[in-house]
Amino acid sequence: MAKSTKTPTINDVARAAGVSKKTVSRVINRSALIKKDTREKIEAVIADLGYVPNPQARALALRRNFLLGLLHDNPNAQTVLNFQEGVLDAIKATEFALVVRPVDRHSPHMLEDIRHFLEQQRLYGVLILPPISENDDLAALCREMGCGYVRMGSAMLDDEEHVVASNDREVVENAVDYLVGSGHRRIGIIKGPDGFRSAFERAEGFMAAMKKHGLSIPPEAIGQGTYRFDSGLTAAGRLLDRPGRPTAIFCSNDEMAAGALHAARQRGIEVPGDLSIIGFDDSPIAAHIWPPMTTVGWPIREMGKAAALKLVAPADEAAQDSRFPARLVKRLSVAPPSSGRS
């Protein structure tokens, strides 16, 4: 087929492929409604004609910009960054761009502010990080406004089209099993902040594992954190200053685990000789501190990529994934307890 000297249009593609303009538009927008052979035929015509879709025209037709919004109110900057990188993996070589929007989950105007943001930006869809992803009213707002959305969580928060989730409760049980298998019986926990489903799921996994092994969890073995380093430092200090201190501590994220390691060193407590520590996230800090931290690898980047594909390319194989199992990453911060201290 000879190419025309004029700039080809979507109408030219439709004519050459023998389909409607709407069908061509669906292929361009990666609709899951198009059969494979039809898609391949239209894509071949697009390549042969050298047709380049006009994003402005498409945006006007769809009444949406080719923008994805990332909504978050998360104190863990590494989580936001890793998820963002996954989104960028999904939209590279496309006309889509990413807009990151921090929000205040404590504000009484949060939903109103997000509504204004969606109206102003005319987003193609939004990706919502915990803990605001756990807000069902926010999901309802997206549906009301006809804005696609995907929620990230530590449990299934929605149907598979609208969620990417990990198995935090199960993998924390595995982490405690590992500590018990190493000989530990006095095991403490530094929980994440109230209001986070991830903190709840991880604490529940810890409690379930301790109960399974017949181990008590006295109140003095439980610390409260905020997912930040200084809160781990403070909470671990309180656990370690009490009589009968734990020989192992599970921390609900790596930043707090690093704080716990620092608290131990301040007190001359060796890790892992006198104290074993496990974190959660497998963030760079876990591998870079000494000793390297045993932690739970949370596949945040993969979750970010799949979440974005659910919006921009729902037919993509990776967009079908909704559950992303985390795994225990064993390093040097866990060892059997010192003699007589189990």
Backbone torsions as a table, in degrees:
resi	resn	phi	psi	omega
1	MET	NA	123.4	-178.3
2	ALA	-78.0	139.6	178.8
3	LYS	-79.5	142.8	176.8
4	SER	-77.4	155.3	177.4
5	THR	-77.3	-19.5	179.0
6	LYS	-85.7	159.7	178.8
7	THR	-66.6	122.8	-177.8
8	PRO	-68.9	150.3	179.7
9	THR	-117.0	172.5	177.9
10	ILE	-63.3	-30.0	177.2
11	ASN	-66.2	-37.5	177.4
12	ASP	-63.1	-41.5	179.1
13	VAL	-63.1	-45.8	-178.5
14	ALA	-60.8	-43.2	-179.6
15	ARG	-63.0	-47.7	-177.1
16	ALA	-66.0	-32.9	-178.7
17	ALA	-87.7	-12.5	-179.6
18	GLY	70.9	34.8	179.0
19	VAL	-131.4	176.3	178.9
20	SER	-80.7	159.7	175.8
21	LYS	-60.0	-36.2	-179.3
22	LYS	-63.8	-38.3	179.1
23	THR	-65.9	-41.4	176.8
24	VAL	-61.1	-43.6	179.6
25	SER	-59.7	-39.9	179.5
26	ARG	-65.2	-37.6	177.4
27	VAL	-65.2	-44.1	179.5
28	ILE	-60.7	-37.8	-178.2
29	ASN	-87.7	8.1	176.3
30	ARG	59.3	40.8	179.0
31	SER	-66.6	142.5	177.3
32	ALA	-79.4	-3.6	-175.4
33	LEU	-84.0	-7.8	-175.7
34	ILE	-93.8	134.0	177.7
35	LYS	-67.6	153.4	-174.9
36	LYS	-59.5	-45.4	-176.9
37	ASP	-66.9	-35.9	177.1
38	THR	-65.8	-44.0	179.5
39	ARG	-59.9	-46.5	-177.3
40	GLU	-64.5	-38.2	179.3
41	LYS	-64.4	-44.6	-178.7
42	ILE	-68.4	-40.8	178.5
43	GLU	-62.7	-35.8	177.6
44	ALA	-66.2	-39.7	178.1
45	VAL	-66.3	-42.2	178.2
46	ILE	-58.1	-45.1	-179.7
47	ALA	-66.0	-40.8	-177.7
48	ASP	-67.3	-39.9	-179.5
49	LEU	-79.9	-18.9	-175.8
50	GLY	74.2	29.9	-178.6
51	TYR	-73.0	132.1	176.6
52	VAL	-118.5	114.9	-179.8
53	PRO	-59.1	142.6	177.8
54	ASN	-91.3	108.4	-176.1
55	PRO	-62.4	-33.1	179.2
56	GLN	-66.1	-44.0	179.5
57	ALA	-64.7	-40.5	179.1
58	ARG	-64.9	-40.0	179.2
59	ALA	-62.6	-40.4	178.1
60	LEU	-65.2	-41.6	-179.1
61	ALA	-65.6	-39.3	-178.7
62	LEU	-86.0	-9.7	-173.5
63	ARG	56.9	32.8	178.4
64	ARG	-141.8	146.4	169.6
65	ASN	-84.9	161.2	178.1
66	PHE	-89.1	62.7	-178.8
67	LEU	-126.3	136.3	169.7
68	LEU	-105.5	137.2	176.9
69	GLY	-102.4	137.5	174.7
70	LEU	-110.7	110.0	-177.9
71	LEU	-99.8	129.7	179.7
72	HIS	-153.7	153.7	166.2
73	ASP	-142.4	71.4	-171.3
74	ASN	-123.2	125.8	-178.3
75	PRO	-73.3	-10.4	-178.2
76	ASN	-95.4	98.1	-176.2
77	ALA	-60.8	-33.1	-178.5
78	GLN	-66.0	-36.8	177.5
79	THR	-62.0	-45.4	179.6
80	VAL	-62.2	-44.3	-178.5
81	LEU	-64.1	-45.6	-178.8
82	ASN	-63.4	-42.1	179.1
83	PHE	-65.0	-42.3	179.2
84	GLN	-59.8	-41.4	178.9
85	GLU	-62.6	-37.6	177.0
86	GLY	-64.7	-40.2	176.7
87	VAL	-61.4	-45.1	-180.0
88	LEU	-64.1	-33.2	174.2
89	ASP	-59.3	-39.4	-175.3
90	ALA	-73.6	-32.9	-171.8
91	ILE	-104.8	4.6	177.1
92	LYS	-64.6	147.4	-178.4
93	ALA	65.7	19.8	171.9
94	THR	-122.8	173.8	177.4
95	GLU	-85.7	1.8	-179.5
96	PHE	-75.2	147.6	174.8
97	ALA	-130.9	164.7	-175.9
98	LEU	-115.9	133.7	174.5
99	VAL	-117.0	123.2	-178.7
100	VAL	-98.9	128.9	-174.9
101	ARG	-130.6	103.3	172.5
102	PRO	-70.4	144.0	176.2
103	VAL	-131.9	168.3	179.5
104	ASP	-111.1	105.0	-176.6
105	ARG	-67.4	-17.1	179.7
106	HIS	-87.4	-9.9	-178.4
107	SER	-73.1	134.8	175.5
108	PRO	-68.0	-11.9	-178.5
109	HIS	-104.1	13.7	-174.2
110	MET	-56.8	-49.9	-177.5
111	LEU	-64.8	-39.1	178.1
112	GLU	-63.6	-41.7	179.2
113	ASP	-65.3	-40.8	179.8
114	ILE	-68.3	-38.3	176.5
115	ARG	-58.2	-45.3	179.8
116	HIS	-63.1	-41.2	179.2
117	PHE	-62.1	-45.7	179.8
118	LEU	-63.5	-40.9	179.6
119	GLU	-66.6	-41.4	-176.2
120	GLN	-69.9	-41.9	-174.9
121	GLN	-88.7	-16.1	-176.6
122	ARG	48.0	55.8	-174.0
123	LEU	-68.8	146.9	174.5
124	TYR	-69.9	-34.2	178.8
125	GLY	-176.5	167.4	-179.9
126	VAL	-127.6	147.3	175.5
127	LEU	-113.2	128.6	-169.5
128	ILE	-120.4	120.1	-179.2
129	LEU	-91.4	155.6	174.5
130	PRO	-67.4	151.3	6.6
131	PRO	-88.9	-9.5	-176.2
132	ILE	-69.9	-17.7	175.7
133	SER	-62.9	-20.0	-178.6
134	GLU	-83.8	-1.0	-178.5
135	ASN	-87.3	106.5	-178.1
136	ASP	-65.7	-27.6	178.9
137	ASP	-67.1	-32.5	178.0
138	LEU	-68.5	-42.0	176.3
139	ALA	-61.6	-40.6	179.1
140	ALA	-64.4	-37.2	177.8
141	LEU	-62.0	-43.6	178.9
142	CYS	-61.5	-42.8	179.3
143	ARG	-64.2	-42.0	179.9
144	GLU	-60.2	-37.8	-176.4
145	MET	-89.0	0.5	-179.9
146	GLY	68.9	28.1	-179.4
147	CYS	-103.4	123.8	177.5
148	GLY	-61.0	149.9	-179.1
149	TYR	-151.4	152.4	171.8
150	VAL	-138.0	133.0	-177.4
151	ARG	-106.5	136.1	174.2
152	MET	-99.1	137.9	-179.6
153	GLY	-154.4	171.4	176.1
154	SER	-93.1	5.5	175.6
155	ALA	-156.7	167.3	-179.9
156	MET	-71.2	112.4	-175.6
157	LEU	-98.7	-13.6	-170.9
158	ASP	-157.1	-174.3	173.8
159	ASP	-72.2	165.5	-170.2
160	GLU	-62.9	-24.9	178.2
161	GLU	-67.0	-24.8	-171.1
162	HIS	-119.0	20.8	-176.5
163	VAL	-151.6	147.5	163.2
164	VAL	-126.3	129.3	-170.9
165	ALA	-138.2	150.9	175.3
166	SER	-110.4	177.7	-175.5
167	ASN	-111.9	55.4	-172.2
168	ASP	-54.9	-44.7	-176.0
169	ARG	-60.4	-46.7	-177.7
170	GLU	-64.7	-44.2	-175.4
171	VAL	-72.6	-29.2	175.1
172	VAL	-69.1	-36.4	172.8
173	GLU	-56.4	-43.4	178.8
174	ASN	-62.8	-37.4	179.6
175	ALA	-64.8	-42.4	178.5
176	VAL	-68.2	-38.8	175.1
177	ASP	-55.6	-40.2	179.9
178	TYR	-64.6	-41.5	178.1
179	LEU	-65.1	-43.9	179.5
180	VAL	-64.6	-41.6	177.9
181	GLY	-63.5	-23.2	177.6
182	SER	-84.7	-3.7	175.9
183	GLY	107.9	0.9	-177.4
184	HIS	-81.3	140.8	177.0
185	ARG	-126.4	-32.3	176.3
186	ARG	-96.3	96.3	-173.6
187	ILE	-120.0	126.1	178.0
188	GLY	-101.5	168.5	177.4
189	ILE	-136.2	140.1	168.3
190	ILE	-111.0	108.5	-174.6
191	LYS	-79.0	161.2	174.2
192	GLY	-82.8	178.3	-173.9
193	PRO	-67.8	146.0	175.0
194	ASP	-59.5	143.7	179.0
195	GLY	94.4	-6.0	176.6
196	PHE	-100.9	125.1	177.2
197	ARG	-63.2	-34.7	178.6
198	SER	-60.7	-43.2	179.1
199	ALA	-62.8	-41.4	179.4
200	PHE	-64.2	-48.9	-176.8
201	GLU	-62.4	-40.9	-178.7
202	ARG	-69.3	-39.7	177.1
203	ALA	-65.3	-40.1	178.9
204	GLU	-64.5	-39.5	176.7
205	GLY	-63.0	-40.4	177.9
206	PHE	-62.3	-49.3	-177.8
207	MET	-62.9	-41.1	-179.3
208	ALA	-63.0	-41.3	-179.5
209	ALA	-67.7	-42.3	179.2
210	MET	-62.1	-41.6	178.3
211	LYS	-64.5	-42.5	179.7
212	LYS	-57.6	-36.6	-178.8
213	HIS	-90.5	4.3	178.6
214	GLY	70.0	29.0	-177.7
215	LEU	-102.6	138.6	179.9
216	SER	-79.8	155.7	177.7
217	ILE	-128.8	83.6	179.7
218	PRO	-66.7	151.4	-179.4
219	PRO	-53.8	-32.9	-177.9
220	GLU	-73.4	-6.4	176.8
221	ALA	-95.0	3.9	-177.0
222	ILE	-114.1	121.8	176.3
223	GLY	-111.6	154.6	-179.8
224	GLN	-113.5	129.9	179.1
225	GLY	-127.4	-177.4	-177.7
226	THR	-125.0	11.2	-173.5
227	TYR	76.0	9.0	178.2
228	ARG	-110.1	155.7	-176.6
229	PHE	-55.0	-48.9	-174.1
230	ASP	-63.9	-31.1	178.7
231	SER	-71.7	-34.0	175.6
232	GLY	-67.8	-38.9	177.4
233	LEU	-60.4	-46.8	-178.0
234	THR	-68.8	-47.6	-177.3
235	ALA	-64.8	-41.7	179.3
236	ALA	-65.8	-38.7	177.6
237	GLY	-57.4	-41.8	178.7
238	ARG	-65.8	-40.1	179.0
239	LEU	-66.1	-38.6	-174.5
240	LEU	-81.1	-18.1	-179.1
241	ASP	-87.5	-6.7	-178.2
242	ARG	-89.5	153.4	175.6
243	PRO	-61.0	147.9	179.7
244	GLY	64.2	40.0	-176.3
245	ARG	-58.2	156.0	-179.5
246	PRO	-67.7	152.7	174.4
247	THR	-93.4	-8.5	178.2
248	ALA	-150.9	148.1	178.3
249	ILE	-133.4	129.7	168.8
250	PHE	-96.4	129.1	179.1
251	CYS	-112.4	138.7	-172.8
252	SER	-73.4	-7.3	166.9
253	ASN	-157.3	170.2	-173.4
254	ASP	-70.4	-34.8	178.9
255	GLU	-60.3	-44.1	178.6
256	MET	-69.0	-34.4	176.7
257	ALA	-63.5	-39.1	176.4
258	ALA	-64.1	-38.0	175.7
259	GLY	-63.4	-39.4	178.9
260	ALA	-65.2	-39.7	177.3
261	LEU	-61.7	-42.1	178.9
262	HIS	-64.8	-40.9	178.6
263	ALA	-61.7	-39.4	178.6
264	ALA	-64.1	-43.7	-178.9
265	ARG	-65.1	-36.4	177.7
266	GLN	-59.1	-27.6	-175.7
267	ARG	-102.7	7.4	-180.0
268	GLY	71.8	21.6	179.5
269	ILE	-94.5	121.7	-176.0
270	GLU	-82.3	138.2	174.0
271	VAL	-114.3	121.2	9.3
272	PRO	-99.7	6.5	-175.1
273	GLY	-56.1	-46.5	-178.4
274	ASP	-105.6	-20.5	-176.6
275	LEU	-148.5	128.9	173.8
276	SER	-99.3	144.4	-177.9
277	ILE	-134.5	137.1	172.7
278	ILE	-125.8	135.4	176.7
279	GLY	-108.5	-164.1	180.0
280	PHE	-151.1	130.2	174.9
281	ASP	132.6	-36.3	-169.6
282	ASP	56.4	47.6	175.8
283	SER	-78.4	165.3	-178.6
284	PRO	-53.6	-33.5	-177.8
285	ILE	-60.5	-31.9	-177.6
286	ALA	-65.2	-37.9	-179.0
287	ALA	-84.2	-21.9	-171.9
288	HIS	-92.9	-20.9	178.7
289	ILE	-80.5	169.6	176.8
290	TRP	-122.9	130.8	-4.7
291	PRO	-71.3	154.3	176.7
292	PRO	-54.8	139.0	-168.4
293	MET	-86.9	128.4	165.5
294	THR	-67.0	133.7	-172.8
295	THR	-155.3	177.8	175.4
296	VAL	-104.1	124.7	178.2
297	GLY	-81.3	113.8	-179.2
298	TRP	-100.4	117.0	-173.6
299	PRO	-77.6	62.8	-172.2
300	ILE	-65.9	-42.0	-178.3
301	ARG	-62.9	-42.5	177.9
302	GLU	-63.6	-37.4	178.1
303	MET	-65.7	-39.6	178.6
304	GLY	-63.6	-41.3	179.7
305	LYS	-64.7	-47.1	-179.1
306	ALA	-63.7	-38.8	179.8
307	ALA	-61.4	-44.0	180.0
308	ALA	-66.2	-40.3	179.8
309	LEU	-65.1	-30.4	176.4
310	LYS	-60.7	-28.0	180.0
311	LEU	-89.3	-46.6	-170.6
312	VAL	-96.8	-21.1	-178.4
313	ALA	-147.5	66.5	-174.2
314	PRO	-60.4	-19.9	179.1
315	ALA	-83.3	-11.8	-179.3
316	ASP	-63.0	141.9	-178.1
317	GLU	-58.3	-40.9	-178.7
318	ALA	-67.2	-22.6	-179.9
319	ALA	-73.0	-11.5	-179.0
320	GLN	-81.9	-13.9	-178.7
321	ASP	-78.0	131.5	176.5
322	SER	-123.5	-23.1	-178.2
323	ARG	-112.9	128.9	-175.8
324	PHE	-127.0	97.1	-176.7
325	PRO	-66.3	131.4	173.2
326	ALA	-82.8	164.6	-177.8
327	ARG	-142.4	152.5	178.3
328	LEU	-78.7	127.6	178.5
329	VAL	-107.8	109.0	-174.2
330	LYS	-88.2	123.4	176.2
331	ARG	-127.3	-141.0	-168.6
332	LEU	-104.7	6.1	-175.8
333	SER	-89.9	5.6	178.0
334	VAL	-124.8	131.9	176.3
335	ALA	-151.4	164.2	175.4
336	PRO	-58.2	148.2	179.6
337	PRO	-66.2	154.3	178.1
338	SER	-60.2	154.8	-178.1
339	SER	-54.2	127.2	177.7
340	GLY	84.0	0.6	-176.8
341	ARG	-116.2	17.0	-178.7
342	SER	-73.5	NA	NA
